[in-house]
Amino acid sequence: MRVALFITCVNDTLYPETGRAVVRLLTRLGVDVDHPLGQTCCGQAHYNTGYRHQAEPLARHFADVFGAYDAIVTPSGSCAAMVRELYPRMGERARAEGRGDTLARTLAPVVPKTYELTEFLVDVLGVTDVGAYYPHTVTYHPTCHGLRGLGLGDRPRRLLEAVGGLELTELPGAEECCGFGGTFAVKNADVSAAMGTDKVMNAASTGASVLCAADNSCLMHISGTMTRLGVGMRPVHIAEILASTREEPSA
Amino acid sequence: MSGTFVGMPAFPKAAHDAVHNATLRANLRHATTTIRRKRADAVAELSDWAALREAGKQIKDHTLRNLDRYLEQLESAVTAAGGTVHWAADADEANRIVTGLVKATGEKEVVKVKSMATQEIGLNEALEAAGIRAYETDLAELIVQLGDDRPSHILVPAIHRNRGEIRDIFRSEMMRWGRPAPDGLTDTPAELAEAARLHLREKFLRAKVGVSGANFMVAETGTLVVVESEGNGRMCLTLPETLISVVGIEKTVPTWRDMEVFLQTLPRSSTAERMNPYTSMWTGTTDGDGPRAFHLVLLDNGRTDTLADAVGRQALRCIRCSACLNVCPVYERAGGHAYGSVYPGPIGAILSPQLRGTGSDIDASLPYASTLCGACYEVCPVAIDIPEVLVHLRERVAQGGPVTRAGTKVVLKPARGHAAERAAMRAARWALTHPGAVRAGQRLAARTRRFHPSRLPGPGKAWTATRELPTVPRESFGAWWKRTDGGTRDGKGGSR
């Protein structure tokens, strides 16, 4: 199986340690991974802000880069949801606008092959115990696009519960949005900040030392809020926890 | 504050004020979290909820696809039952019709059942201008009217008020509208309800004209249906001599049998009740029972324009249960007033810019009043994909495009204030289809990382006002992969 990593533009630029963790984890599980260097961005920011036509070339670029692989794995629920949910919709809209089937046909091959990391682990590799060791108290925030867009369900939780040394605590209001929402964080900064503050306060109330999620964009907003509020918790991507072992612990 | 939404500031400004109003946020948080939990329990009781939701969606879609036919059937049935049907293309026409009908009775006052449609068209203000006083009889609407306020929730228009505020409004305002509040009124719910009961009873017994909306109109029989919790609506529907109902054309359902679905999904979604306390149904007029004259004003006001849009038309399925408001984290912080319309919350954010167009600042800002978290879609009992419509309307605002206004196809230009964003999106699109440019940008950012300011100017200011920026790493993932050949060469991060 030829597996390509889609590391996402945010991870690539700001959180490379998440990408490195995905490589360590999948390699440990015997997956031969590739990272096609032509990859950039799935187009989600453009699409969700109302620039569907600007998102189309990015989607085509994505399909060009990844089309030949058997599976595409990404450590981001929202980017996976973009490909799986919204690429077909982009194709349909192009057709409705009288532009024929070209876009739909170009994008179709990558749609069923794109997996969010925890989905790939549980559904494709069939593992929940990935042999990880992470001796910390962790609370888990299920991000909206992973939770409701992709329907990740309890997959991330099952993976975390199988991690050695890890103590999982319940996050109050877990399923409520953190307030990031892409450009929402800037366009409606006051509401975004209020939502972020509530999320951080709920996380702090769990007594956990680590807040974990499967999307670095949400974590960027939550982490920035934590630092500003002086809440001493570490935001960590789930990939870094799952990659951590006794021999090679994650920071 | 005034009774209408004219001249509302755009959503971010209105929300800014609400977010910083501690009382408002506490009131909203308490009310929405309570109802949210109850609704989830009420829905979980039904094993066939998913099927009911799908059925509701299908019935509504089928009706909307054949709306012309069902409206004609409805008109025939209402007429045959002794009612009179009037067609109103917009708010002005509807207000003119109702004002004319009330004037013809010679009356100077009307009692009203809570009605979104009459709020939407500003009927109370139009009647006032014609020298006719409209009395709201729904408890929450009464609080809003006495407080010279605006509704902030579809189902609980005074959700933003707490008991103390309501007592103060009753004490100072009731006397100006009729029977004053009893002496020594406290803020206990029973006393507040009793004060409203005494105040309203006078209105019910005197009124000769009632004005209502309707939750549903059954085309096959010409029957109108109102569901409510207090019984005040039933008083308005049965006591007056003349009943005038103003209803949006999308409230039509084909048959009685269809009510089986909605009378289950609506109360459970809205008030978390298994069955609605008062369900009133009326068909034309009957000798010796109820109003002697019945007028139905069928309101378009942007609805057929909305129907013309293939993506946006699903908003017309809405049965006004308000589950999307109660679950929305943005509504919870921003409050209903920030949406600048009688339709607040997620449904308001997609309905108002379609009914009114995206021409005003508030309407152009509404599609962005969401994080697209999807909670609203998940709870919607008629499966309106609100995030899908939000993104669709964002496109209309940011890029313009074809729409139908007043029955005519027009091509909209992008809304004001999006030029810089559009340029940035175009530049980003160029860079992101040229991987070399992305790598160069990342290298530049990494090299200058020590000089990055912690507070940003321009649009970034909104971010750094409350959040720290992440530090740019020394090396991007792509650069690491290339340097180490996927982690095989430096021994760290991969052992292949």
Boltz contact constraints between the chains, C-beta under 6 A:
constraints:
  - contact:
      token1: [A, 7]
      token2: [B, 477]
      max_distance: 6.0
  - contact:
      token1: [A, 12]
      token2: [B, 476]
      max_distance: 6.0
  - contact:
      token1: [A, 12]
      token2: [B, 477]
      max_distance: 6.0
  - contact:
      token1: [A, 12]
      token2: [B, 478]
      max_distance: 6.0
  - contact:
      token1: [A, 13]
      token2: [B, 442]
      max_distance: 6.0
  - contact:
      token1: [A, 13]
      token2: [B, 476]
      max_distance: 6.0
  - contact:
      token1: [A, 14]
      token2: [B, 470]
      max_distance: 6.0
  - contact:
      token1: [A, 16]
      token2: [B, 473]
      max_distance: 6.0
  - contact:
      token1: [A, 16]
      token2: [B, 476]
      max_distance: 6.0
  - contact:
      token1: [A, 16]
      token2: [B, 477]
      max_distance: 6.0
  - contact:
      token1: [A, 16]
      token2: [B, 480]
      max_distance: 6.0
  - contact:
      token1: [A, 19]
      token2: [B, 477]
      max_distance: 6.0
  - contact:
      token1: [A, 20]
      token2: [B, 493]
      max_distance: 6.0
  - contact:
      token1: [A, 23]
      token2: [B, 487]
      max_distance: 6.0
  - contact:
      token1: [A, 23]
      token2: [B, 494]
      max_distance: 6.0
  - contact:
      token1: [A, 24]
      token2: [B, 493]
      max_distance: 6.0
  - contact:
      token1: [A, 24]
      token2: [B, 494]
      max_distance: 6.0
  - contact:
      token1: [A, 27]
      token2: [B, 494]
      max_distance: 6.0
  - contact:
      token1: [A, 27]
      token2: [B, 496]
      max_distance: 6.0
  - contact:
      token1: [A, 35]
      token2: [B, 481]
      max_distance: 6.0
  - contact:
      token1: [A, 37]
      token2: [B, 478]
      max_distance: 6.0
  - contact:
      token1: [A, 38]
      token2: [B, 435]
      max_distance: 6.0
  - contact:
      token1: [A, 40]
      token2: [B, 432]
      max_distance: 6.0
  - contact:
      token1: [A, 40]
      token2: [B, 435]
      max_distance: 6.0
  - contact:
      token1: [A, 40]
      token2: [B, 438]
      max_distance: 6.0
  - contact:
      token1: [A, 41]
      token2: [B, 432]
      max_distance: 6.0
  - contact:
      token1: [A, 46]
      token2: [B, 425]
      max_distance: 6.0
  - contact:
      token1: [A, 48]
      token2: [B, 391]
      max_distance: 6.0
  - contact:
      token1: [A, 50]
      token2: [B, 394]
      max_distance: 6.0
  - contact:
      token1: [A, 50]
      token2: [B, 395]
      max_distance: 6.0
  - contact:
      token1: [A, 50]
      token2: [B, 398]
      max_distance: 6.0
  - contact:
      token1: [A, 51]
      token2: [B, 425]
      max_distance: 6.0
  - contact:
      token1: [A, 52]
      token2: [B, 395]
      max_distance: 6.0
  - contact:
      token1: [A, 54]
      token2: [B, 425]
      max_distance: 6.0
  - contact:
      token1: [A, 54]
      token2: [B, 429]
      max_distance: 6.0
  - contact:
      token1: [A, 57]
      token2: [B, 433]
      max_distance: 6.0
  - contact:
      token1: [A, 58]
      token2: [B, 432]
      max_distance: 6.0
  - contact:
      token1: [A, 61]
      token2: [B, 433]
      max_distance: 6.0
  - contact:
      token1: [A, 144]
      token2: [B, 373]
      max_distance: 6.0
  - contact:
      token1: [A, 144]
      token2: [B, 374]
      max_distance: 6.0
  - contact:
      token1: [A, 148]
      token2: [B, 374]
      max_distance: 6.0
  - contact:
      token1: [A, 148]
      token2: [B, 378]
      max_distance: 6.0
  - contact:
      token1: [A, 176]
      token2: [B, 329]
      max_distance: 6.0
  - contact:
      token1: [A, 177]
      token2: [B, 329]
      max_distance: 6.0
  - contact:
      token1: [A, 177]
      token2: [B, 371]
      max_distance: 6.0
  - contact:
      token1: [A, 177]
      token2: [B, 373]
      max_distance: 6.0
  - contact:
      token1: [A, 181]
      token2: [B, 371]
      max_distance: 6.0
  - contact:
      token1: [A, 184]
      token2: [B, 371]
      max_distance: 6.0
  - contact:
      token1: [A, 186]
      token2: [B, 459]
      max_distance: 6.0
  - contact:
      token1: [A, 186]
      token2: [B, 462]
      max_distance: 6.0
  - contact:
      token1: [A, 186]
      token2: [B, 463]
      max_distance: 6.0
  - contact:
      token1: [A, 187]
      token2: [B, 368]
      max_distance: 6.0
  - contact:
      token1: [A, 188]
      token2: [B, 12]
      max_distance: 6.0
  - contact:
      token1: [A, 189]
      token2: [B, 462]
      max_distance: 6.0
  - contact:
      token1: [A, 190]
      token2: [B, 15]
      max_distance: 6.0
  - contact:
      token1: [A, 190]
      token2: [B, 16]
      max_distance: 6.0
  - contact:
      token1: [A, 190]
      token2: [B, 19]
      max_distance: 6.0
  - contact:
      token1: [A, 191]
      token2: [B, 15]
      max_distance: 6.0
  - contact:
      token1: [A, 191]
      token2: [B, 330]
      max_distance: 6.0
  - contact:
      token1: [A, 191]
      token2: [B, 333]
      max_distance: 6.0
  - contact:
      token1: [A, 191]
      token2: [B, 334]
      max_distance: 6.0
  - contact:
      token1: [A, 193]
      token2: [B, 466]
      max_distance: 6.0
  - contact:
      token1: [A, 194]
      token2: [B, 19]
      max_distance: 6.0
  - contact:
      token1: [A, 194]
      token2: [B, 333]
      max_distance: 6.0
  - contact:
      token1: [A, 195]
      token2: [B, 329]
      max_distance: 6.0
  - contact:
      token1: [A, 220]
      token2: [B, 470]
      max_distance: 6.0
  - contact:
      token1: [A, 224]
      token2: [B, 467]
      max_distance: 6.0
  - contact:
      token1: [A, 224]
      token2: [B, 468]
      max_distance: 6.0
  - contact:
      token1: [A, 225]
      token2: [B, 467]
      max_distance: 6.0
  - contact:
      token1: [A, 227]
      token2: [B, 468]
      max_distance: 6.0
  - contact:
      token1: [A, 228]
      token2: [B, 467]
      max_distance: 6.0
  - contact:
      token1: [A, 228]
      token2: [B, 468]
      max_distance: 6.0
